[in-house]
Amino acid sequence: MDKKALRSELKARRGAFAAAQPAFLPAAAPFALPAQFAAWLETARCIAGYIPIQNEADPLPLLACAAAQGHATALPHITTRTAPMRFLYWKPGTALATGPMGLSQPAEGTAETAPDIIITPLVGFDRRLHRIGYGAGFYDRAFAEFPHAKRIGLAWSVQEVDAVPNDPWDMQLDAVWTEREWIYNGDGKA
């Protein structure tokens, strides 16, 4: 199946599943963190997440938990489809601006950061820790720009497929966290 058809199928699957599910994480801590994630969080200075759209798993409780522990938090900021995505500081509860493609993001002029952990949305994933996003390549380019940042996909279990078709520029994740399990292959690479 090509990526376009796979995206359509997975978006439909995600939408139906998410509509019938409680929140991915409770609105407030404490909640159980996977042991490997907790270890990465201990040494992280800044954790980047995203504002969910289209039934994506919601990382905002996780960002609030990180902020309460004294970590800086950030969100992606997009200006155009071809410009690199940047990560701008953001504290949970701070007002957001409307960006391209209907995204909510920190206002232009907010300080930029280099995250240590990037919580990424996705359309689909496989056990090899490959992901399929929306097709614009924002996250793959950001992963290449921040190669030392841990890359964690947040997804519903129904977004898993046997194999994500991948191109040479597609970057693997270090882990995927679903409502059912933490998928991690030792060094994070399959």
C-alpha angles and dihedrals in degrees: 000000000000122000095255094054091042091052091053093049094046094047090054091047091048093048095052093045097045092050090062098042134087116237117301090237128016114262091250138031146278098083130141116269121201108257094242092049091049089052091051090046092054092064099034121109097187131022120197123203135158142239105254122242133177097019096309118162107268117242095180096100088052092051090048090051091050092048091049088055090055100261121138113242131207143182132209119264121203127188104172137358091256101039117093117263112246129200115233126191114260133169119212109263095027115129117261135212126229112252135185119305090023094290122154111225143155115285121268109268095040112132117270124231142186107234124218092205124032115197103201133196118225143181095218144351142187136212091263085067095248116144136200116211133178094294104253094103096228095136096042089054091046091050089053091049093050102035094164095054115104109244114214123179116211111204148144114259091243089067091071118108132180093250133000111216105241136195127208092262095052111109122215122234124239091224144348122221118200131173086263107040153354111247112203131149105208101264089027095253127099 
